[in-house]
Amino acid sequence: MPIPAEIQAFYTEPTQMTSLPAGSPLGMPTTIEDHFAIASGVLLHRFWAGAYGETLTPAREAQTQRRSSADILAGIYALDEAPLTHPRPAAKRFVAVCRHFTVLTTALLRARGVPARARCGFANYFGEGHIDHWVVEYWDGVRWKLGDAQLDAVQRKAIKANFDPLDVPRDKFLVAADAWAACRAGDADPETFGIMDLRGLWFLAGNVVRDLAALNNSEMLPWDVWGLMPQPGDEIAQYTLERLDEAARLTADPDSCFAAMRTLYQDPAFRVPDQVMNAQTGQLERV
């Protein structure tokens, strides 16, 4: 069944984070696979740099603070002016995290008229537990599929991937709403969700808010904090739990709940404000 025209238009229109500058030398990707391959050819994941023989300087690590596709592209072209379809050696790739792979690929797909949106959640294919991660959710003409733009041949071999990265099974990547619901129901342990030593229900709560924002075309950095997001280790008040339950319910099936999800996002508890706290830098930053 086709998605409604309103939803198709919403997830095809470039926005603040997914607009590409006019005249960008993108090359001519044709297939969905080509679009996903671009990101893994021009970006280098911060935590995977060693697998590609790179040791990152603080200046290169700071590249992960860029938010918009336009700013990411500016950084990519500053290192190499070739079209994006030309893969770069690791030393000339722009340093990123999963969110940048996702946002850039979402922007490229939208530029070709393919409905696409960023999803924030947790992957269980990087090791023990459910790791904080972002993927692309794109419409293939029949259904929404999850695609992981970060998983090139190097990473697929390292994690022994036994699935198609352009159609990630939904039991291998849980959108934040599904992870939240499983933990709230007692079917999963919140302490197995997060990254490094940052784990627990408070972390899940942050990703529920970030996923709601991404579904409303505000794809923020994974460490941006705003609204009712709890602080590390916080005990979450009952009222806040109920608000997060509502957000999770609506984002678990965003097409069926599209109007209600858009309305909820207007609430200042969830909507991205003009300034957010960057938890890595400890600074308020304009977005």
C-alpha positions in Angstrom: 0.0 0.0 0.0 1.5 3.4 -0.9 2.1 5.9 1.8 -0.2 9.0 1.9 0.9 11.9 -0.3 1.3 14.1 2.8 3.7 11.7 4.4 5.6 11.1 1.2 6.0 14.9 0.6 7.1 15.4 4.2 9.9 12.9 4.0 11.1 13.9 0.6 11.3 17.7 1.1 14.8 18.8 2.1 14.9 20.6 5.5 17.4 22.3 7.7 19.5 19.2 8.3 19.0 17.5 4.9 19.2 20.4 2.4 22.1 20.0 -0.1 23.8 23.1 -1.5 23.0 24.0 -5.1 25.7 22.9 -7.4 27.2 20.3 -5.2 29.3 17.8 -7.2 27.3 14.8 -6.1 28.0 12.6 -9.1 25.1 10.5 -10.4 24.1 7.7 -8.0 21.3 5.7 -9.5 20.4 2.8 -7.3 19.5 2.8 -3.6 22.7 0.9 -3.0 24.7 3.6 -4.7 23.2 6.2 -2.4 24.2 4.3 0.7 27.7 3.6 -0.6 28.4 7.3 -0.9 28.4 7.8 2.9 30.8 4.9 3.6 33.1 6.2 0.9 33.5 9.8 2.1 33.0 9.4 5.9 35.1 7.7 8.6 33.4 6.6 11.8 35.2 8.0 14.8 35.2 4.8 16.7 36.2 2.6 13.7 39.2 4.7 12.6 41.7 2.2 13.7 40.2 -0.5 11.5 41.1 1.7 8.5 44.6 2.4 9.8 43.9 5.9 11.0 44.8 7.6 14.3 42.6 10.7 14.8 43.8 14.0 16.0 41.6 16.2 18.2 40.9 18.4 15.2 39.6 15.5 13.1 37.5 14.2 16.0 35.9 17.7 16.3 34.4 17.2 12.8 31.7 15.1 14.5 30.2 18.3 15.9 28.8 19.4 12.5 25.0 19.0 12.3 23.7 19.8 8.8 24.3 18.0 5.6 25.5 21.2 4.1 28.1 21.6 6.8 29.1 18.0 6.5 29.5 18.3 2.7 31.6 21.5 3.2 34.0 19.4 5.4 34.1 16.6 2.9 34.9 18.9 -0.1 37.5 20.7 1.9 39.4 17.5 2.1 38.8 16.4 -1.5 36.9 18.3 -4.2 35.9 15.1 -6.2 32.2 14.2 -6.6 30.8 12.2 -3.8 30.6 9.1 -5.9 34.4 9.0 -5.8 35.4 7.1 -2.6 38.2 8.7 -0.6 41.1 7.1 1.1 40.6 6.9 4.9 43.0 9.8 5.5 40.8 12.1 3.4 37.5 11.1 4.8 35.4 13.4 7.0 35.1 12.0 10.6 31.6 11.2 11.6 29.4 9.0 13.8 26.4 6.9 12.8 24.1 9.9 12.8 26.2 11.7 10.1 26.1 8.6 7.9 22.4 8.5 8.3 21.7 12.2 7.8 23.9 12.5 4.7 22.2 9.4 3.1 18.8 10.7 4.0 19.6 14.0 2.3 20.9 12.2 -0.9 17.8 10.0 -1.1 15.5 12.9 -0.7 17.4 14.8 -3.4 16.5 11.9 -5.7 12.8 11.9 -4.7 13.0 8.9 -2.4 11.1 9.3 0.9 13.6 8.9 3.7 13.9 9.7 7.4 16.5 9.2 10.1 15.7 6.8 13.0 17.4 6.8 16.3 17.5 3.6 18.4 19.7 0.7 19.2 21.6 -1.9 17.2 22.4 -5.4 18.6 25.0 -6.3 15.9 28.0 -4.4 17.2 28.7 -6.5 20.3 27.2 -7.2 23.6 23.9 -5.4 24.4 22.0 -2.9 22.4 24.3 -0.1 21.2 23.1 3.5 20.6 22.8 3.9 16.8 21.1 5.7 13.9 20.0 4.3 10.6 18.0 5.4 7.6 14.4 4.4 7.1 13.5 4.7 3.4 10.5 3.9 1.3 11.3 1.3 -1.5 7.9 1.7 -3.2 6.3 -1.1 -1.2 7.4 -0.7 2.4 9.7 1.2 4.8 13.1 -0.5 5.1 15.9 0.2 7.5 19.3 0.8 5.9 22.6 1.2 7.7 24.9 3.5 5.7 27.8 2.9 8.0 28.2 -0.8 7.3 30.8 -1.1 4.5 32.7 -4.3 3.7 35.3 -3.6 6.5 32.6 -3.3 9.2 30.4 -6.1 7.8 33.3 -8.5 8.0 34.3 -7.3 11.5 30.8 -7.8 13.0 30.1 -10.9 10.9 27.0 -9.4 9.5 24.5 -12.0 8.4 21.9 -9.6 7.0 21.4 -7.1 4.2 22.5 -3.6 5.4 19.9 -2.2 3.0 17.2 -4.1 4.8 18.2 -4.4 8.4 15.8 -6.7 10.3 13.8 -4.9 12.9 14.9 -7.3 15.6 18.5 -6.3 14.9 17.8 -2.5 15.1 15.2 -1.4 17.5 13.9 2.1 17.0 13.9 4.0 20.3 10.1 3.5 20.8 10.4 -0.3 20.6 13.3 -0.4 22.9 11.5 1.9 25.4 8.3 -0.2 25.3 10.3 -3.4 25.9 12.0 -2.0 28.9 8.9 -0.4 30.3 7.1 -3.8 30.0 9.9 -5.6 31.8 10.8 -7.6 28.7 14.3 -6.1 28.4 16.9 -4.6 30.8 17.5 -0.9 30.4 21.1 -1.4 31.5 21.8 -3.2 28.3 20.9 -0.2 26.2 23.3 2.7 25.6 26.9 3.2 24.7 30.1 2.6 26.7 29.3 3.4 30.4 26.2 5.5 29.5 23.3 3.1 29.9 19.9 2.9 31.5 16.3 4.1 31.2 17.5 7.7 31.2 19.5 7.0 28.0 16.5 5.3 26.4 14.4 8.4 27.3 16.8 10.7 25.4 16.7 8.5 22.3 12.9 8.5 22.4 13.0 12.3 22.2 15.7 12.4 19.6 13.7 9.9 17.4 10.6 12.0 17.7 12.6 15.0 16.6 14.1 13.1 13.7 10.7 12.0 12.6 9.8 15.6 12.6 12.8 16.4 10.4 15.0 17.7 13.2 17.9 15.3 13.2 20.1 16.4 16.1 23.5 15.2 17.3 23.3 12.1 19.5 24.6 14.1 22.4 22.3 17.1 22.0 20.1 17.6 25.1 16.9 19.5 25.4 13.4 19.4 26.8 12.4 16.7 29.2 15.5 14.5 28.5 16.8 13.2 31.9 20.3 13.6 33.1 22.6 10.6 33.4 21.4 8.3 36.2 18.3 10.3 36.9 15.2 8.6 38.4 12.5 9.6 36.0 9.3 11.1 37.5 6.0 9.3 36.8 4.7 12.3 34.8 7.8 12.2 32.6 7.5 8.5 32.1 3.9 8.9 30.9 4.9 11.6 28.5 7.6 9.4 27.1 5.2 6.5 26.9 3.0 8.7 24.7 5.9 9.7 22.5 7.0 6.1 22.1 3.5 5.0 21.2 3.3 7.6 18.4 6.8 7.0 17.0 6.4 3.2 17.0 4.1 3.6 14.0 4.7 7.1 12.8 2.6 6.8 9.6 -0.6 5.7 11.3 -0.1 8.4 14.0 1.4 11.1 11.8 -0.9 13.9 12.7 -0.8 13.2 16.5 3.0 12.8 16.3 3.4 16.1 14.6 1.1 17.7 17.2 3.0 16.2 20.1 6.3 17.6 18.7 5.0 21.1 19.1 5.1 20.7 22.9 8.2 22.5 24.3 9.0 19.3 26.3 9.8 17.6 23.0 10.4 20.3 20.3 14.0 21.2 19.5 14.5 24.8 20.8 16.7 27.5 19.3 19.5 26.4 21.6 20.4 22.9 22.8 23.0 21.7 25.3 25.9 19.9 23.7 26.7 17.2 26.3 30.1 16.7 24.8 31.3 20.3 24.9 29.1 21.3 27.9 28.0 24.4 25.9 24.7 25.8 24.8 24.7 25.9 21.0 22.4 27.4 18.5 20.8 25.0 15.9 
